[in-house]
Amino acid sequence: MADAAAEPVPAAVAVHDPRHLRHVQRAHLAVRTVLRRYVPVVDLDDDGLCCGAGGAYSALQPELGAAIRDRKLQAIAQTGAPVVASANPGCTWFLAAAGVDIRHPLEIIDAALFGPSRRP
Protein backbone atom coordinates (compact mmCIF):
# COMPACT_ATOMS: atom_id res chain seq x y z
CA MET A 1 0.00 0.00 0.00
CA ALA A 2 1.33 3.43 -0.92
CA ASP A 3 1.83 6.16 1.64
CA ALA A 4 -1.74 7.44 1.48
CA ALA A 5 -0.90 10.70 3.25
CA ALA A 6 1.44 11.57 0.37
CA GLU A 7 -1.29 11.05 -2.22
CA PRO A 8 -3.33 13.89 -3.71
CA VAL A 9 -7.03 14.34 -3.03
CA PRO A 10 -8.93 11.71 -5.03
CA ALA A 11 -11.55 12.66 -7.61
CA ALA A 12 -14.13 10.64 -5.66
CA VAL A 13 -14.22 8.39 -2.63
CA ALA A 14 -16.32 5.31 -1.93
CA VAL A 15 -16.95 4.80 1.78
CA HIS A 16 -16.70 1.32 3.25
CA ASP A 17 -18.75 1.04 6.42
CA PRO A 18 -17.26 -1.32 8.98
CA ARG A 19 -20.02 -3.69 10.06
CA HIS A 20 -20.08 -2.51 13.68
CA LEU A 21 -20.24 1.16 12.69
CA ARG A 22 -23.21 0.65 10.38
CA HIS A 23 -25.21 -2.20 11.88
CA VAL A 24 -24.46 -1.92 15.59
CA GLN A 25 -23.68 1.73 16.31
CA ARG A 26 -25.65 3.08 13.31
CA ALA A 27 -23.17 5.94 13.07
CA HIS A 28 -21.96 5.43 9.50
CA LEU A 29 -23.51 8.55 7.98
CA ALA A 30 -21.19 10.86 9.93
CA VAL A 31 -18.20 9.75 7.85
CA ARG A 32 -19.98 10.75 4.64
CA THR A 33 -21.16 14.05 6.08
CA VAL A 34 -17.63 15.09 6.99
CA LEU A 35 -15.95 13.79 3.82
CA ARG A 36 -18.47 15.48 1.49
CA ARG A 37 -17.10 18.85 2.57
CA TYR A 38 -13.77 17.93 0.95
CA VAL A 39 -14.32 15.35 -1.79
CA PRO A 40 -17.18 13.82 -3.78
CA VAL A 41 -18.48 10.73 -1.99
CA VAL A 42 -20.15 7.79 -3.71
CA ASP A 43 -22.03 5.09 -1.87
CA LEU A 44 -21.45 1.41 -2.34
CA ASP A 45 -24.53 -0.43 -3.53
CA ASP A 46 -24.13 -3.30 -1.06
CA ASP A 47 -26.16 -2.28 2.00
CA GLY A 48 -23.12 -2.32 4.28
CA LEU A 49 -21.80 -5.74 3.27
CA CYS A 50 -18.85 -6.87 5.39
CA CYS A 51 -15.50 -6.82 3.61
CA GLY A 52 -14.77 -10.36 4.80
CA ALA A 53 -12.16 -9.50 7.44
CA GLY A 54 -14.63 -9.66 10.34
CA GLY A 55 -12.07 -9.43 13.13
CA ALA A 56 -10.33 -12.81 13.03
CA TYR A 57 -12.87 -14.25 10.59
CA SER A 58 -10.60 -13.97 7.55
CA ALA A 59 -7.88 -15.88 9.40
CA LEU A 60 -10.23 -18.58 10.70
CA GLN A 61 -12.24 -18.93 7.47
CA PRO A 62 -9.91 -17.67 4.71
CA GLU A 63 -11.87 -19.10 1.76
CA LEU A 64 -15.18 -17.70 2.92
CA GLY A 65 -13.56 -14.39 3.91
CA ALA A 66 -12.06 -14.10 0.43
CA ALA A 67 -15.43 -14.86 -1.19
CA ILE A 68 -17.08 -12.12 0.86
CA ARG A 69 -14.27 -9.74 -0.03
CA ASP A 70 -14.79 -10.53 -3.73
CA ARG A 71 -18.39 -9.31 -3.42
CA LYS A 72 -17.15 -6.13 -1.73
CA LEU A 73 -14.56 -5.63 -4.49
CA GLN A 74 -17.31 -5.86 -7.10
CA ALA A 75 -19.33 -3.19 -5.27
CA ILE A 76 -16.26 -0.95 -5.07
CA ALA A 77 -15.49 -1.39 -8.78
CA GLN A 78 -19.07 -0.47 -9.72
CA THR A 79 -18.67 2.96 -8.12
CA GLY A 80 -15.75 3.99 -10.32
CA ALA A 81 -14.18 5.71 -7.30
CA PRO A 82 -10.39 5.39 -7.28
CA VAL A 83 -10.17 5.47 -3.47
CA VAL A 84 -12.06 3.83 -0.62
CA ALA A 85 -12.31 5.43 2.82
CA SER A 86 -12.46 3.38 6.00
CA ALA A 87 -11.27 3.99 9.53
CA ASN A 88 -11.30 0.31 10.51
CA PRO A 89 -7.78 -1.19 10.57
CA GLY A 90 -8.97 -4.75 9.88
CA CYS A 91 -11.01 -3.68 6.87
CA THR A 92 -8.16 -1.48 5.66
CA TRP A 93 -5.65 -4.31 5.85
CA PHE A 94 -7.94 -6.88 4.22
CA LEU A 95 -9.02 -4.64 1.33
CA ALA A 96 -5.50 -3.28 0.77
CA ALA A 97 -4.25 -6.87 0.49
CA ALA A 98 -6.57 -7.19 -2.52
CA GLY A 99 -5.10 -4.07 -4.15
CA VAL A 100 -7.65 -1.47 -3.04
CA ASP A 101 -6.39 2.09 -2.56
CA ILE A 102 -7.93 2.50 0.88
CA ARG A 103 -7.31 5.48 3.15
CA HIS A 104 -8.39 6.66 6.54
CA PRO A 105 -10.96 9.48 6.19
CA LEU A 106 -8.62 11.85 8.02
CA GLU A 107 -5.86 11.21 5.47
CA ILE A 108 -8.24 12.34 2.75
CA ILE A 109 -9.24 15.46 4.68
CA ASP A 110 -5.59 16.25 5.43
CA ALA A 111 -4.72 16.06 1.73
CA ALA A 112 -7.69 18.32 0.89
CA LEU A 113 -6.71 20.93 3.47
CA PHE A 114 -2.93 20.90 3.22
CA GLY A 115 -1.99 19.11 0.00
CA PRO A 116 0.41 16.19 -0.18
CA SER A 117 2.19 15.18 2.97
CA ARG A 118 4.55 17.64 4.55
CA ARG A 119 6.62 14.81 5.97
CA PRO A 120 10.25 14.54 4.75
Residue, then its C-alpha position, 0 to 999 in steps of 0.5 A: m500500500a502506498d503512503a496514502a498521506a502523500e497522495p493527492v485528493p482523489a476525484a471521488v471516494a467510496v466509503h466502506d462502512p465497517r459492520h459494527l459502525r453501520h449495523v451496531q452503532r448506526a453511526h456510518l452517515a457521519v463519515r460521509t457528512v464530513l468527507r463530502r465537505y472535501v471530496p465527492v463521496v459515492d455510496l457502495d450499492d451493497d447495504g453495508l456488506c462486510c469486507g470479509a475480514g470480520g475481526a479474526y474471521s478472515a484468518l479462521q475462514p480464509e476461503l469464505g472471507a475471500a469470497i465475501r471480499d470478492r463481493k465487496l470488491q465488485a461493489i467498489a469497482q461499480t462505483g468507479a471511485p479510485v479510493v475507498a475510505s475506511a477507519n477500521p484497521g482490519c477492513t483497511w488491511f484486508l481490502a488493501a491486500a486485494g489491491v484497493d487504494i484505501r485510506h483513513p478518512l482523516e488522510i483524505i481530509d488532510a490532503a484536501l486541506f494541506g496538499p500532499s504530505r509535509r513529511p520529509 
